Amino acid sequence: MSKRDFYEILGVQKNASEDELKRAYRKLALEHHPDRNQGDAESESKFKEAAEAYDVLRDPEKRRRYDTFGHEGLNGGAGGFSSSEDIFGAFSDIFGEVFGFAGGARSGGRRASVGMDLRYNLNITFRQAAKGDEVVLTLPVSVPCEHCKGAGAEPGTEMKNCGQCRGSGHVQQAQGFFRISVTCPSCHGRGKIISQFCSVCRGGGQTSQVRELKVRIPAGVDDGSRLRLRGEGEPGMNGGPAGDLYVVMSVEPDKTFERQGQNLVLHRSVSFVQASLGDKIEVSTLDDPITVDIPKGTQGGEVFQLRGLGLPHPGSSRKGDLLIEIKVETPTSLTARQEEILREFARLEEEKPLKKAKNFFKKAKEKVMGD
């Protein structure tokens, strides 16, 4: 069965702002909340469907690909959520707003918190952006402390069950017909009262390490593009899901090509003789150089469009074009013989004026560059 349109699911227009998307999802989340519709399979399906739609449309890069290519453009990047608990973890901020306190976890469950998202600024070359590449990121990550095994207490010291939550790490609060678990304010979710904090992690239960992560850069990405890697952020607490890692790319300018969207612009100079008589010139592409015919009477500023030799559209087989803009050079020094030939050319031109080029070259350039 084909998936429904994400905008239709949330009941918003395609130009909906981030706030409008959030309000629409918040309304659906409350309407189809599992605690409010226990045993209703259809409502549970709509709860997950709305979460998937919001998850894509709130992400600018995923939204751009979805708007351009539909569901196919996501390349498996919107796999949905396997359970309601995953949704509560991913959108803990939303459920916190809905229910008046953090998390909005379902009744009866241990309070889990989502790990923090991380950002990694990645500098890449123009060629890496054009062709795609696999790079290795070096990331500092939090891991369970080996000294205390993640408990946060100095080994051998006494730990007592928290008197307020009785060791569960959470307490119940009521909000209308909902009963929702929140982190115990006394033990901060540990379920234990620590008499002496770990000497290594200072009670945090985690230490920092460095790890390597391979990341695939899609071909055709632009400066400022970002990749979202699910679950590669900070680990969650009490069994909560890890946060996400956002890789934000900065693309170095290229010395050969100028970029305009997915099109590439190449500026080439030819002599006025080549422009007048026509010639073949060699031009660079992202792959091997190719030969291009310059017809007789080529004007300065004229643009030749070579389709499909530009940058790929991420998530698609389509490519932009290579636009070759011609500059006609005027010689700055001439030999006596060259001057003699040009004076003869000028005399002949007075006898029979040359047909002047029309202004359609400028219009053609504007049309090609605007495509």
Secondary structure as GFF3:
##gff-version 3
##sequence-region A 1 371
A	DSSP	alpha_helix	6	10	.	.	.	ID=ss1
A	DSSP	alpha_helix	18	31	.	.	.	ID=ss2
A	DSSP	alpha_helix	41	57	.	.	.	ID=ss3
A	DSSP	alpha_helix	60	69	.	.	.	ID=ss4
A	DSSP	three_ten_helix	70	74	.	.	.	ID=ss5
A	DSSP	alpha_helix	84	90	.	.	.	ID=ss6
A	DSSP	alpha_helix	92	99	.	.	.	ID=ss7
A	DSSP	beta_strand	118	124	.	.	.	ID=ss8
A	DSSP	alpha_helix	126	131	.	.	.	ID=ss9
A	DSSP	beta_strand	133	144	.	.	.	ID=ss10
A	DSSP	beta_strand	159	161	.	.	.	ID=ss11
A	DSSP	beta_strand	170	175	.	.	.	ID=ss12
A	DSSP	beta_strand	178	183	.	.	.	ID=ss13
A	DSSP	beta_strand	192	194	.	.	.	ID=ss14
A	DSSP	beta_strand	206	217	.	.	.	ID=ss15
A	DSSP	beta_strand	226	229	.	.	.	ID=ss16
A	DSSP	beta_strand	245	251	.	.	.	ID=ss17
A	DSSP	beta_strand	258	260	.	.	.	ID=ss18
A	DSSP	beta_strand	263	271	.	.	.	ID=ss19
A	DSSP	alpha_helix	272	277	.	.	.	ID=ss20
A	DSSP	beta_strand	279	283	.	.	.	ID=ss21
A	DSSP	beta_strand	290	294	.	.	.	ID=ss22
A	DSSP	beta_strand	303	306	.	.	.	ID=ss23
A	DSSP	beta_strand	322	329	.	.	.	ID=ss24
A	DSSP	alpha_helix	336	351	.	.	.	ID=ss25
A	DSSP	alpha_helix	360	370	.	.	.	ID=ss26
###
